[in-house]
Each structure stands twice: as C-alpha cells, then as structure tokens.
C-alpha cells in the first residue's frame, strides 16, 4: 500500500465546486458519475483495465488533516464552514467497477460512482490518474506479449519513465498486462513482481578485458549468469568470451551459462548467429535476450524473421507507451438527484463521440454459446432484466433502423460493487490473480481478429431498446435539437 498522504492530489476546481455545493446546501445531493474512455490506444480493438487496487486504497485513506486545512485556509477562497466540513470528511458513497484486468472497450462505464456530490467531485482526479495511466501501460504490455508470440517480456523502462510513480505503477501495470518481470526493484518489493537485471556496458568497460569482466561476474553470480555480449563485437568477441567463461568456470563448477543479452545491432541476424555458435558448443539451454528501443512492431518483425530470441527487454516504448501515450479516460455526470430520485442527465456535443450515455446503467458482455467468445457488450438501464433464454432484441446505435437479436448467447454482468456507503465490500485479488485473468480472457474469450495490429475487428457496443429510447428522448429534449 502507498502510505503517502495523497488527499490533495486533485484538480483545484474539485474544491472550488465542492465549496460552492456546500454553500448551496447541495453537499448531500446524490449524483452519478461514470468513468469511461473514447478510443483505444494504438488503434487497437480493446484495452486492459488496470489501477483499481490503487483507487480502492486512495478512497479508503481519503481525509484532510490539520496541515491540509491550514493550507486551504491560507488561500483565502474557501468558506470556514466548508473547511470545517472537510475536517470530518470520508467517502460515503457507492462505487461499482469492472474487475481489474478486464478487457474493456470505448464508451462503456468501467467505473460508476453513486454518492453525494462533494464525494463524487473530490475523488475525480485520482480516479482518472489510476485508471488512465495503468490501463495505458497494461494495454501496451499486452500488445508486446501478443507480438512476441508469448515469449517473455521484461520491463526495463524506469529510467525513461515520467517520474517515480510512473516507473513503479507502470511496472505493476506491465506485469498485469503480461510482462514476466521488472528491473524496477521497488515495484518488485511492493507488488511481489519477479525482478530481473544483470549488468551494463560500464561494468564490462571497467575491467581490463571483456573476458575478465565476464569471469568476475560469473564468479559472483554463478547460478544466474547472464552476460551482455555487445560491448565490443557480438560475434568475434562477446559470444566467444561468454562461452570461454562457461567452459573455464561455470560448467566445471556445476553451473550453466543461463543467458546472453544483445543490446544493439541487427538483432535478427545476431540472434541467429549467436544461437548457432551456442549450439555448436553444446550450450543448448543458454537463452538469448535482446533489448534496444523495442516495441510491438519491431518484436513482431523479429518473430517474422525467425530470430532466435527467447525474451525481450522493453524500456521507453513500454513504460511511456510512446506510440500512443494518452489513454483519454473521462469522468462525466450521468444522473443527479431531484425530489429523492436520480434523474438521468446527458452531455450534448456537436462532436458525436462526446455525447454521453445517461443514467444508471448495467453493462453485460454477450458470449456465443457455440464459440464461447465475446460477440458484443450491451448497455441497459440499471433495473432492466436481460433474458437470453429467448431471442433478445437490441439496438446498434450506428444502425438503429435494423431489427437485431442476440440468439444462442449467454451474458456476464461486468460491474461489481466495490464500496457500499463508504465501506469496502469487495475482495481485492492478488496481482497474479489479476494477471491470470487477463491471460485467460485474451486466450479464451477474444476472437483472433480482435488481436490484429492492422485493422482489427471492432467489438460491438449495443443498447437495450429501453436505454436507447432514454438516450434519444434526452437528446430531443435539448433545446438545440
């Protein structure tokens, strides 16, 4: 658990609005907010939801101590009674969410908050920080694993990350998305992620010869000896010195050369030559790892070229999701209490994708009974019953004129209650349980067409007729339509 006090990690407008709500006696008025996102990074078909555990920790620990209140008072903008209210603040609402590690799609509510207005407002920024960053990195890691054909991917990215938290929580998200290990030691300690790391070129250059450097390293770590072989010349120096150390020291003492790493040059060509040389000397079990500004496109190309690579170390392109560095999750009001009832609300925009889905909703994943794979997601009103024992009529928002049915299908409700009246009612899974959940969905529930990097299949998001009618009626009520 992150033990820092993060209560003021929020946009200033959350407090200015909350102060105004309080002075307007709206602090107990209930509201409903949804967290969703509009587009998949890297033009992918899906993303991986990550960050729920940190959201839970933040909400459980959200409070304002004396130092916080004194700072806010010094700004001379907040009413003294509002600041007094904050001294006793804790989250009192309900929160619903997909399971962490879920496959997610644009424009469906991943997280729903039902709480007093101020409670909803004060958690906005941290909710989005956790959701956006970790979902982005988990999704990128998953693409790297797909590209590698399930070879090992290790997170090497801390030094290129956007700060300490990005390195630590990026490592967590990378592991959930499919990475096998991290070089970021604090992340390994905090989240029990396997650690990885050998040597840098500077280690080798600090000795009089490459052989001497390799030999000293082998003597220090004989049971986990992985040697970096591209400091001078991979083929004519590095691999030969690595093999010499294996034969001079490791094998006579009952050990093996665990692996070699290549960090530059033509990785496809070099890996093939190194594998050939290792095999010639009987080192069939010595693994080949490569690094050097890798991403999913380069990895896929290496696999296509039949490179002899066992694992990949990925740095900046993973930890920053360099090719698509913004996830774009948003937090929108979808209902507000009036006369004791939650009244659906909608944001209208001339940009079609910015029109929100109103009201309290349920999200279901629809599966084919024949193929056991997901064919669509379905949004309904919260209190609707979905019966797939018979043909179920749904609306495709892009083709509302068509009469369409789900037949021979079953469904899964995707949101689960996490907090009830401020109390945690959800059993938080271990990081390995979340990681395994991702792997299960990708391997068993996704169509191969969704995993393509080029023009992947677009997962369908459909509406129940009742929800579609609600959305259209609210749009029509708007004075400009």
Phi, psi and omega in degrees: 000138176285114186269002176291155176271112189246018187300329182266012172282081182205155174290143184303327183293340176297322179281323179295319177294318181296320176301317180291319175304315182298313181292338177268007180059038179252010187296336180259001179288127183282151176217164177233126176239142175248142167258124176211175177224162191256332184216144177283139175296152177061024181055032180281174179273336185209173175224172179248125180280127182214152177113358184299320182299321180287328174298316180298313180300317181297312182296320179297330186254007183289116177200167180238117181269182185302319180297320178298314183295320179297321178295313181297322178296325182292344180281346177055041179231341185255142179294143183297326179289328176294318178295324176296320177300319182293333181297335180249016186285139164209155182294129186242006189260192177253149176219132179242147184204153164298159171296143174296138185095358181293146165291130182231160182226159182298151168070017172244146184288108179282319178232138175233129179249126176238107190197169171305149186309313183295319178300314178301317187290319188287341181263000188303305188297312183293325176303313183287324176302309182295313183296310186292310185293307185290326177295322178299311185287322177298321180293319177295317179301320180296322176296321179296320179294317177300316181297325184279358184058043176070019167287165185289137173242129178244141177279115177246022199263000190307317186290343178253006182284165180271059177106173186297311182298322179297324178291313185290307183282336171295321176296319177300311182295322178300316181296316179297321180288346175137352177297150184268338186197170176224150173270356182273105192294321180296323176296321177299316180293314185291322190243006178059042176270137176304137180262159180212150178161141181232271186213163172252169177301328181298327178299313182293318182292342181282349179258164181293334180212160177296319179300315180299319179297313180298318182295316179297320179294319179297322178291329179284320184229065186294331183269001180212054188267108174238122189249136179275116194249015184246017181297321183241301181200117187300309189279318187266355180222298190303304184292327180292319177292325177296317179293321179298317178296320178300316183280327182283325188233307189295305184296316177300335179262013174086016181245173176233157171284109186292318182191169172230153180235139176243129187239011180197169176087190179282097189294326179294308181298311184297320181295322178295315180295318180295319179297319179299316181291317178300314181296322179301327181263013176079011181265062186291333184270354179290124186271153179247121177247143177232155174216186178114079174051045181281151169217183185294329180290315178295320180295316179300321179294319178297319178295318180298327179279004180061038175299147182265070185242133180264331181205160184234134171258122186240129184253256190301325183289341174268305190290338176250357189045057192306322183287340181206078196275007180231132180274319172085023175293145182230167185229110189232141175291129180236350176199151180219143184286131173221124180054041176081003180235150178276116181262122180299143177228157184220142173265123180260140179212152173289342173272114189306317185291348180266000172284125188274164175265115191279161167080174173285131189225164166243151176237129179239144170261130184257129182242146173283129177295329182287311187262346181063022180244155184286130180251342181189164165248149185232128174258130178231171169293155187302320187263011179284148173260132178251114181244108180261013174288346176226164179306131184247120181282135177224169181243127168270114186302330181280343179222061187294345181281345182275141174269115188229147183225147164271127178227145181055049183231163169227167187225161178227129175284131189264331179271141178232148180283129181256312176240141174232114183051042176087352181259136178290123181239016186241139177271114185284123181285162175287163180297326179288327175295320178295315179300316180293328177295318176301310183301317181299314181296314183296320184280332191242335188249344180267145171284147178301328181295337178282343185268356179297144175278331179254124177048057178292157175299138178270120178293139184278137172242113186244165183239147166291153179303322181293318179292319179300317179298319178299312182298315181294322181294323179289323176298316182293331179290338182293135191295342181267002183236000000 
